[in-house]
Amino acid sequence: MESPEADHQASLRLRGQAEIWRHMFAFVDSLALKCAIELQIPDIIHSHGAGRPITLSQIISCIDNAPSPDISYLERIMRLLVRRNIFSIDHPSDGGEPLYGLTHSSRWLVNGSDEYTNLSSLYLIETHAYLVGSWNFLSPSVKEGSMAFEKAFGKRSVWDLASQDNRFNKLFNDGMACTGRILIREMVAGYKDGFDCLRSLVDVGGGIGGMISEIVKSYPHIKGINFDLPHVIATAPVYDGVSHIAGDMFHQIPNADALLLKWVLHNWDDEACAKILKNCRKAIAKEIGKLIIVDVVLQPDGNELFDDAGFASDLQMMVNTLGGKERTELQWKKLLEEGGVVIAPTNPEYSISELTHQIQLTRPTIAFATSHTSHKLPLNLRTILIDSLEFSTLFTQHSGGESDVVVNQSDIAAILYSSGTTDGFDTVRSLVDVGGGTGGAIAEIVKTYPHIKGINFDLPHFVATAPDYDGVSHVGGNMFESIPNADAVFMKCILHDWGDEDRVKI
Ligand SMILES: C[S@@+](CC[C@H](N)C(=O)[O-])C[C@H]1O[C@@H](n2cnc3c(N)ncnc32)[C@H](O)[C@@H]1O
């Protein structure tokens, strides 16, 4: 019997390991949901089922441009997303096909809902291959003090990339525009007085003008100006009460009573922000001039719903902009003061609390997939074959032998296939690790059970680089042709790499 303290420590170790697995697979959650969005599954459920759950066959029949759809792939993707509470599943009592529905999360990914804004395009841009690709350069950028984005794409910014790639440009602008609708609802409710006194407003770096058009819709007395780079303005739709102006905010910003900067300053380092703010000061009316900044305020000890997203977004800025960052309230104050913006807490026109307020309003627009992967897969060598329970059936059906399903004390599904005894390693004289890589696992087994003759079996190029281990011989070959003889075969995470037909051959 282990002591309670030893048990506690073992449990902490296991939890720690589970946490690492969760992080390792966090991208799976994020990209599985991206796939569901690309296939428009939230929209399909919303429109086809009029909001009611529908079957997988109904979903798949509505997917556009799918000449030979694979329902088993989709079923597995949905299984994960149901676990993550992105979709719901109902199992009808009559044994009919399961029904998939929307949840409070996936409703944020549909078109045409009154209560939820569609964040799909924002999700697709934040997980776009360009933006995700530059993350591979994060550690070199830390070591060399260089920009990850430049390492990935050369000396250019994300805006340069958008100007050269029309599809990316459209996706980026749509992604940004969709957040305007959420924000304006909150602004209309909470910032009414702020707009009442304005005659003109420029949205600086306003993208295709979604935000300013929503403001002008609610405050038709305001003359709206959407200001952005030429390649963005070229694709902007026409909106009543909004004129589009192409230009460069580092050069000159159109004059108006007030300027709006939403998610602009966080793209730039302090030096670049100072230049933007200087041009803002020149552009706003002296008497009632106002700068409305909508950005994240990082809360270092914050435990609110979107605080984590702020820190994730900070790293997204670090990786995908040339010096951008999210800022704490202190950093904002410093930046604005140095940029010559008067922050008078008593004057709501410029108070930092107003800034904070605006920022809080924008928080719900930050959509990042959070993952709750709870993958239990301890590296427990007491099991002979670690994979999943479903193989048990496969073995008994196709091998003519017996299969014992052992659930060990960590609730891990482990299958011990044997033609006779199932006593574990004690009775095994020779053991071949099929697909054993460079032999690390079999070497550990042989260290603990030195009576076992260990054989590490893998493709020749793997075995060629394998180190020498006492008691282990390396054999190069192909498991689909033949496997070296031994008392027992060990396969760790092999069968799950293959389809059923190949598993049967193995
Ligand atoms: C993160 S996006 C925010 C867009 C929009 N404000 C929103 O939140 O929906 C930053 C915007 O700044 C624009 N931008 C970048 N450099 C600029 C420049 N030098 N002058 C004007 N706009 C610029 C980009 O084209 C992009 O539309």
The ligand as a Tripos MOL2 file, in Angstrom:
@<TRIPOS>MOLECULE
LIG
   27    29     1     0     0
SMALL
NO_CHARGES

@<TRIPOS>ATOM
      1 C1         -6.8970   44.5740  -37.1180 C.3       1 LIG1
      2 S1         -7.5530   45.4340  -38.4660 S.3       1 LIG1
      3 C2         -8.9170   46.2550  -37.7240 C.3       1 LIG1
      4 C3         -9.9890   46.6380  -38.7070 C.3       1 LIG1
      5 C4        -11.1900   47.3310  -38.1020 C.3       1 LIG1
      6 N1        -10.8080   48.4900  -37.3430 N.3       1 LIG1
      7 C5        -12.0050   46.3940  -37.2360 C.2       1 LIG1
      8 O1        -11.7290   46.2980  -36.0430 O.co2     1 LIG1
      9 O2        -12.8980   45.7250  -37.7670 O.co2     1 LIG1
     10 C6         -6.3850   46.7310  -38.7260 C.3       1 LIG1
     11 C7         -6.7190   47.6070  -39.9150 C.3       1 LIG1
     12 O3         -5.6900   48.5910  -40.0400 O.3       1 LIG1
     13 C8         -5.5060   48.8300  -41.4190 C.3       1 LIG1
     14 N2         -4.2020   49.4770  -41.6580 N.ar      1 LIG1
     15 C9         -2.9740   48.9040  -41.5290 C.ar      1 LIG1
     16 N3         -2.0270   49.8070  -41.8520 N.ar      1 LIG1
     17 C10        -2.6650   50.9510  -42.1750 C.ar      1 LIG1
     18 C11        -2.2110   52.2300  -42.6080 C.ar      1 LIG1
     19 N4         -0.9110   52.4870  -42.7360 N.pl3     1 LIG1
     20 N5         -3.1390   53.1770  -42.8390 N.ar      1 LIG1
     21 C12        -4.4670   52.9060  -42.7200 C.ar      1 LIG1
     22 N6         -4.9450   51.7150  -42.3120 N.ar      1 LIG1
     23 C13        -4.0460   50.7510  -42.0470 C.ar      1 LIG1
     24 C14        -5.5920   47.4250  -42.0100 C.3       1 LIG1
     25 O4         -5.7870   47.4230  -43.4090 O.3       1 LIG1
     26 C15        -6.7600   46.8510  -41.2260 C.3       1 LIG1
     27 O5         -7.9790   47.0780  -41.8730 O.3       1 LIG1
@<TRIPOS>BOND
     1     1     2 1
     2     2     3 1
     3     2    10 1
     4     3     4 1
     5     4     5 1
     6     5     6 1
     7     5     7 1
     8     7     8 2
     9     7     9 1
    10    10    11 1
    11    11    12 1
    12    11    26 1
    13    12    13 1
    14    13    14 1
    15    13    24 1
    16    14    15 ar
    17    14    23 ar
    18    15    16 ar
    19    16    17 ar
    20    17    18 ar
    21    17    23 ar
    22    18    19 1
    23    18    20 ar
    24    20    21 ar
    25    21    22 ar
    26    22    23 ar
    27    24    25 1
    28    24    26 1
    29    26    27 1
@<TRIPOS>SUBSTRUCTURE
     1 LIG1         1 GROUP 0 **** ****
